[in-house]
Structure formats: structure tokens, C-alpha cells
């Protein structure tokens, strides 16, 4: 009897089958997720405003990649929707150590030198051997991720240099932490297409500190640091104003959405494990949006000719939730979104009348973002209430709590606080009028 002969099927592109591919992509997902939580939780403790407001863009990019990875795993494993660490735990746990860095400088340096480059290298390796025919959807979004990771490494490296130049006493600590994290990643086989392995002995992580949210936010010393960022916050007789006053007030308010960036990061980290992936994905976008609003204000003010030291950077809204449960921070962010959204159309129309295209532009896009955010707040407050019965106040009660906490912080303003911010605002208004007069003279 002649044995059956088969056509040859040994080709390089068939090296990994469907479930092998899903396992690799799942590993990548959990590593991205760990960085999203770490980068978000640390925002309040980062002083440098560029780092505080650009890092959320990197986090949002990571969330987009992670979401694509997760969805692809579900496609490949259909009908299963389980996402478990399994044998990938050794390498995932190294990425999860990032949040326990001894300081912000150590976190950023480790991201720049170890963790983000590890993801970049893994994605490049995957693309090199990937099968365009069977796995084209994965290759498409990983090509995007590679471009983003290359830019992220450059951005994070520049941030690490800036932060360590400003705090050279943190250099040894940051270098030691980064080297130890790299050694631990090597000990489990690194982040590769091959499965990681448990290490007989894991290298120690000197300086490791269990993560704790910064309840007192760090601030960029290039700016005029204060608690209340405009006189009308603590002085009812000071007009919100129109014309130049409204242009300045709007830009300063946008700049001071730094508190919302910090709060978005705080709630993402606090509730990520409770509300799981869809919340993390929404909260990453929410935080990124708030960071763009902050930079809108900064861009307008610098464009008008102000220097950072002339610009007030306050803390009072973030301060209002000091020591409160994370749900109060969620409520605070939601409260201010819904409180102010109705005023934005009128302000955009006013800016149009002034010929201030950039303020109108920013206000219109801000309105669109905050409409989305109002949905986020309602959705996730409701979901928390379902998951934690009896532990989450009703929405109206939460709003009243936020109102009370903010009012108490405003009531705590001293005469020195009022005098300080009035002096800063008066100087800004006077300069704005000089700039406006010069613009008129130049046109004539």
C-alpha cells in the first residue's frame, strides 16, 4: 500500500497559530495596561507642566493600542472573552512595578530607558515575523504603535533629562531604580514573542515605595504659584468681565485645568481594577482631553506675550478633595464639567465678536469634549454604585458634597491670598491692554 503524499506546508508565515498569536497579544495588552495606570497615578506628583500635560497624550496612545490588542485577542479566541495573566504573570508584574517608583524622576527615567523601549522592541519583533495574510489587522495597528513608541521614547528621554537637571539630587535614586527594573525584566526573559519564565531569584528594587496618590499636587515653579487662580474665585466683587477680561479669564481657567488632569489620572488609577478596561479606556481619553485644555490656555497666553512667571497656577479645586475617597474626586471632575458646560456657547460667541478666533476655536472644541465627559461621569458613577452598593453616594448627594468642599476651600482664603491674586490679575490685565493698544497702532 502506498502512503498518501501531502503538499508541503512548512512556511515561515505559519510559525505561530491563532492561539499562539492571541497569547502574545494578550501579554502586550497587560504590559500597556500597567503603564497606563502608573503614568496616570503619578500625574499629581509631577511638577513640570510640560510633563504633566504631555504624558497624558502618551497614556492615551497606550490606551488606544491596548484596546486594539484586547479586541484582537477576543477575535482570535472567539467566543472566549477571558483576559487572564496566566503564564505571562512574571513579565506583567515587572511592568506593574513601575507605579511603585521612588519618585517621579525615577518613574520617567524607567519609562524612557526600560519599559517603553521594551514594548517598542517587542512590537518591532512581531512585525518582522508577522503574517500579513492571516494577521493583517494586528500588523496595521502595531505599525501605528511603533511610530508612537519611537516618539514616546524620545519624549520621555527629554522629560527625564529636564526633570533630573532640575533635581540632580534625584539622579542616583532614579538611575538605581531604572537599572534594577531592567535587571528584573531580564531575569524573567524580557518582553518578547517567547513566553516569559519565572526567575529563581528576582533582583531587588532599591527605593521601591508602595504607590500613594499625591493629595498635595506638585506645581511647576516657573509659574506664579498660588492657591486661587483668579480674584473672582475669592472676591465676589471682582467681575468675571467681558472683552479683555473675558479673554484672560478664559485662558487662565484653561491653564488651571491642570487640576482636572491630575484628577483624571487619580480616578483612572483608583478605579481601574474595580471598573476594569472600558473605564480605563474612557478615563485615559478624559485625562488626555483635560491636558489639551490646559495647553490651550497656556498656548494662548504665551502667544499673547506673557511669560510663565506672570501666569497664576492654582490648586484650590484639587485641594478641595484632599483626603477624600476617590469617588469624591470622580464627583469633583464630573461636577465641574456639568457646572460650566452651558456657558461655553455664549463665550465662544463673544470671542467671535472680538475677532479672537483662537479663543473661540478652543472654547468650541472644549465644549465638544466636555459633552463627552458629562457622559463619562454619569456612566461610571452609575456603574460604581452598582458594583459598590451602599458605598457610593447618589449623584445629587455627591454634587452637594463637592460644592461644600470647594466652598470650604474658598472660604479658607486669607487676605494675603486675595491680595496676591489681585496683584497678579491686575498686572495681567494692564499688560493685555498695552498689547491690545499696540495691535491697534500696528494695524493703523
WOWOKA-V83698 format. One record per residue. N is the residue number from 0. RES is the residue in one letter. SS is DSSP state (~ for helix, > for strand, _ for the rest). OMEGA is omega as a letter, one per 40 degrees, with the letter a starting at -180 (999 if undefined). BURIAL is b if it has 16 or more other C-alpha atoms within 10 Angstrom, else e. Layout:
BEGIN
n: <N N>
res: <RES RES>
ss: <SS SS>
omega: <OMEGA OMEGA>
burial: <BURIAL BURIAL>
END
This chain:
BEGIN
n: <0 1 2 3 4 5 6 7 8 9 10 11 12 13 14 15 16 17 18 19 20 21 22 23 24 25 26 27 28 29 30 31 32 33 34 35 36 37 38 39 40 41 42 43 44 45 46 47 48 49 50 51 52 53 54 55 56 57 58 59 60 61 62 63 64 65 66 67 68 69 70 71 72 73 74 75 76 77 78 79 80 81 82 83 84 85 86 87 88 89 90 91 92 93 94 95 96 97 98 99 100 101 102 103 104 105 106 107 108 109 110 111 112 113 114 115 116 117 118 119 120 121 122 123 124 125 126 127 128 129 130 131 132 133 134 135 136 137 138 139 140 141 142 143 144 145 146 147 148 149 150 151 152 153 154 155 156 157 158 159 160 161 162 163 164 165 166 167 168 169 170 171 172 173 174 175 176 177 178 179 180 181 182 183 184 185 186 187 188 189 190 191 192 193 194 195 196 197 198 199 200 201 202 203 204 205 206 207 208 209 210 211 212 213 214 215 216 217 218 219 220 221 222 223 224 225 226 227 228 229 230 231 232 233 234 235 236 237 238 239 240 241 242 243 244 245 246 247 248 249 250 251 252 253 254 255 256 257 258 259 260 261 262 263 264 265 266 267 268 269 270 271 272 273 274 275 276 277 278 279 280 281 282 283 284 285 286 287 288 289 290 291 292 293 294 295 296 297 298 299 300 301 302 303 304 305 306 307 308 309 310 311 312 313 314 315 316 317 318 319 320 321 322 323 324 325 326 327 328 329 330 331 332 333 334 335 336 337 338 339 340 341 342 343 344 345 346 347 348 349 350 351 352 353 354 355 356 357 358 359 360 361 362 363 364 365 366 367 368 369 370 371 372 373 374 375 376 377 378 379 380 381 382 383 384 385 386 387 388 389 390 391 392 393 394 395 396 397 398 399 400 401 402 403 404 405 406 407 408 409 410 411 412 413 414 415 416 417 418 419 420 421 422 423 424 425 426 427 428 429 430 431 432 433 434 435 436 437 438 439 440 441 442 443>
res: <X X X X X X X X X X X X X X X X X X X X X X X X X X X X X X X X X X X X X X X X X X X X X X X X X X X X X X X X X X X X X X X X X X X X X X X X X X X X X X X X X X X X X X X X X X X X X X X X X X X X X X X X X X X X X X X X X X X X X X X X X X X X X X X X X X X X X X X X X X X X X X X X X X X X X X X X X X X X X X X X X X X X X X X X X X X X X X X X X X X X X X X X X X X X X X X X X X X X X X X X X X X X X X X X X X X X X X X X X X X X X X X X X X X X X X X X X X X X X X X X X X X X X X X X X X X X X X X X X X X X X X X X X X X X X X X X X X X X X X X X X X X X X X X X X X X X X X X X X X X X X X X X X X X X X X X X X X X X X X X X X X X X X X X X X X X X X X X X X X X X X X X X X X X X X X X X X X X X X X X X X X X X X X X X X X X X X X X X X X X X X X X X X X X X X X X X X X X X X X X X X X X X X X X X X X X X X X X X X X X X X X X X X X X X X X X X X X X X X X X X X X X X>
ss: <_ _ _ _ _ _ _ _ _ _ _ ~ ~ ~ _ _ _ ~ ~ ~ ~ ~ ~ ~ ~ ~ ~ ~ ~ ~ ~ ~ ~ ~ ~ ~ ~ ~ ~ ~ ~ _ ~ ~ ~ _ _ _ ~ ~ ~ ~ ~ ~ ~ ~ ~ ~ ~ ~ ~ ~ ~ ~ ~ ~ ~ ~ ~ ~ ~ ~ ~ ~ ~ ~ ~ _ _ _ _ _ _ _ _ ~ ~ ~ ~ ~ ~ ~ ~ ~ ~ ~ ~ ~ ~ ~ _ _ _ ~ ~ ~ ~ ~ ~ ~ ~ ~ ~ ~ ~ ~ ~ ~ ~ ~ ~ ~ ~ ~ ~ ~ ~ ~ ~ _ _ ~ ~ ~ ~ ~ ~ ~ ~ ~ ~ ~ ~ ~ ~ ~ ~ ~ ~ ~ ~ ~ ~ ~ ~ ~ ~ ~ ~ ~ ~ ~ ~ ~ ~ ~ _ ~ ~ ~ ~ ~ ~ ~ ~ ~ ~ ~ ~ ~ ~ ~ ~ ~ ~ ~ ~ _ _ _ _ _ _ _ _ _ _ _ _ _ _ _ _ _ _ _ _ _ _ _ _ _ _ _ _ _ _ _ _ _ _ _ _ > > _ _ _ _ _ ~ ~ ~ ~ _ _ _ _ _ _ _ _ _ ~ ~ ~ ~ ~ ~ ~ ~ ~ ~ ~ ~ _ _ ~ ~ ~ ~ ~ ~ ~ ~ ~ ~ ~ ~ ~ ~ ~ ~ ~ ~ ~ ~ ~ ~ ~ ~ ~ ~ ~ ~ ~ ~ ~ ~ ~ ~ ~ ~ ~ ~ ~ ~ ~ ~ ~ ~ ~ ~ _ _ _ _ ~ ~ ~ _ > > _ _ ~ ~ ~ ~ ~ _ _ _ _ _ ~ ~ ~ ~ ~ ~ ~ ~ ~ ~ ~ ~ ~ ~ ~ ~ ~ ~ ~ ~ ~ ~ ~ ~ ~ ~ ~ ~ ~ _ _ ~ ~ ~ ~ ~ ~ ~ ~ ~ ~ ~ ~ ~ ~ ~ ~ ~ ~ ~ ~ ~ ~ ~ ~ ~ ~ ~ ~ ~ ~ ~ _ _ _ _ _ _ _ ~ ~ ~ ~ ~ ~ ~ ~ ~ ~ ~ ~ ~ ~ ~ ~ ~ _ _ _ ~ ~ ~ ~ ~ ~ ~ ~ ~ ~ ~ ~ ~ ~ ~ ~ ~ ~ ~ ~ ~ ~ ~ ~ ~ ~ ~ ~ ~ _>
omega: <a i i i a i a a i i a a i a a i a a i i i a i a i i i a a i i a a i i a a a a a a a a a a a a a i i a a i i i i i i i i i a i i a i i i a i i i i i a a a e a i i i a a i a i a a a i a i i i i a a a i i i a a i i a i i i a a a a i i i i i a i i i i i a a a a a a a a a a i i a a a i i i a i i a a i i i i i a a i i i i i i a a i i a a i i a a i a i a i a i a i i i i i i a i i i i a i i a i i i i i i i i i i a i a i i a i i i i i a i a a a i a i a a i a a i a a i a a a a a a i i i a a i a i a a i a i i i i a i i i a i a a i i a a i a a a a a a a i a a i i a i a i i a a i i a i i i i a i a i a i a i i i i i i a a i a a i a a a a i i a a a i a i a a i i i i a a i a a i a a a a a a a i a a i i i i i i i a a a a i i i a a a i i i a i a i i a i i i a a a a i i a i i i a a a i a a i i a a i i i i i i i a a i a i i i a a a i i i i a a a a i i a a i i i a i i i a i i i i i i i i a a a 999>
burial: <e e e e e e e e e e e e e e e e e e e e b b b b b b b b b b b b b b b b b b b b b b b b b b b b b e b b b b b b b b b b b b b b b b b b b b e b b b e b b e e e e e e e b e e b b b b b b b b b b b b b b b b b b b b b b b b b b b b b b b b b b b b b e b b e e b b e e e e e e b b e e b e e b b e b b e e b b e b b b e b b b e b b e e e e e b b e b b b b b b b b b b b b b b b b b b b b b e b b e e e e e e e e b b b e e e b e b b b e b b b b e e b b b b b b b b b b b b e e e e e e e e e b b b b b b b b b b b b b b b b b b b b b b b b b b b b b e e e e b e b b b b b b b b b b b b b b b b b b b b b b b e e e e b e b e b b b b b b b b b b b b b e e e b b b b b b b b b b b b e e e b e e b e e b b e b b e e e e e e e b b e b b b e b b e b b e e b b e b b e e b b e e b e e e e e e e b b e b e e b b e b b e e b b b e b b e e b e e e b b e b b b e b b e e b b e e b e e e e e e e e e e e e>
END
